[in-house]
Structures are given as structure tokens and as C-alpha cells.
């Protein structure tokens, strides 16, 4: 990814966050995870969970794979973690802290609740991410 494309990508993520994700982040950080609507809370374009079409209200849980197509995006919650997944992305969620999240392709903005997690990207691994916001 060139510096210009990276800069445009980060600006796009920031714009997406400002355009709706901010409210979900505030709710996730302030509320008990059990009181939040779990799964997809906003979607645009082709969004798939475990290979099946997904829309607002579709569940997303540990062990699932979330994919977005061209021009698509999805905002979803898993426990007290909020994610904004950009177009042409594939994210695989594990069933444990050691394999919490693996970004196969694309981009993801995540805000994580309490507790350590391991995040794997095509270029490296982040261990013990907790209470953090990351653009990956």
C-alpha cells in the first residue's frame, strides 16, 4: 500500500468512525456488554457472516468469519468490542483469547473492552490488546 493510499484509507476509516461508529464506541465503553445489541448494528453492501448474507441484526460471535465485498462495510459488536470492517475485508474470530482475531485481508477499526486479546494481521501479531482502539 502506498503512503497516499494508506493516508486515504485512514481518512476513510476516520470519516466512517465519525459518521456513526462513535456512538457505538461510546455505548460499548459505557455499558455492560450484556445490555448491548450483539452482532451487526449497521451494514452497507455485500456483508457475509460464515458465507451467508448478513444484514442489521445478524449475529456475529466468536468463531465466526466476517467478509465484506466491494464498496461494503459493517459495524458490529462482539461482547464489549466494537468493529468497523471496511470493504474487501475478511476477518476471522477465534474462540479464545489466544486466537481472538485474525485479519486475513482488508481493513478493520476495532475498539476493545477489558481483558487481553491477541490480534493477528498479515504483517504481525499484537498481543494483550485491551481497552484499546486500533486501526488495522
Secondary structure in CASP SS format (residue, H / E / C, confidence):
PFRMAT SS
TARGET T0000
AUTHOR 0000-0000-0000
METHOD secondary structure of the structure
MODEL  1
X C 1.00
X C 1.00
X H 1.00
X H 1.00
X H 1.00
X H 1.00
X H 1.00
X H 1.00
X H 1.00
X H 1.00
X H 1.00
X H 1.00
X H 1.00
X H 1.00
X H 1.00
X H 1.00
X H 1.00
X H 1.00
X H 1.00
X H 1.00
X H 1.00
X H 1.00
X H 1.00
X H 1.00
X H 1.00
X H 1.00
X H 1.00
X H 1.00
X H 1.00
X H 1.00
X C 1.00
X C 1.00
X H 1.00
X H 1.00
X H 1.00
X C 1.00
X C 1.00
X C 1.00
X E 1.00
X E 1.00
X E 1.00
X E 1.00
X E 1.00
X E 1.00
X C 1.00
X C 1.00
X E 1.00
X E 1.00
X E 1.00
X C 1.00
X C 1.00
X E 1.00
X E 1.00
X C 1.00
X C 1.00
X C 1.00
X C 1.00
X C 1.00
X C 1.00
X C 1.00
X C 1.00
X C 1.00
X C 1.00
X C 1.00
X E 1.00
X E 1.00
X E 1.00
X E 1.00
X C 1.00
X C 1.00
X C 1.00
X C 1.00
X E 1.00
X E 1.00
X E 1.00
X E 1.00
X E 1.00
X E 1.00
X C 1.00
X C 1.00
X E 1.00
X E 1.00
X E 1.00
X E 1.00
X E 1.00
X C 1.00
X C 1.00
X C 1.00
X E 1.00
X E 1.00
X E 1.00
X E 1.00
X E 1.00
X C 1.00
X C 1.00
X C 1.00
X H 1.00
X H 1.00
X H 1.00
X C 1.00
X E 1.00
X E 1.00
X E 1.00
X E 1.00
X E 1.00
X C 1.00
X C 1.00
X E 1.00
X E 1.00
X E 1.00
X E 1.00
X C 1.00
X C 1.00
X C 1.00
X C 1.00
X C 1.00
X C 1.00
X E 1.00
X E 1.00
X E 1.00
X E 1.00
X C 1.00
X C 1.00
X E 1.00
X E 1.00
X E 1.00
X E 1.00
X C 1.00
X C 1.00
X C 1.00
X C 1.00
X C 1.00
X E 1.00
X E 1.00
X E 1.00
X C 1.00
END
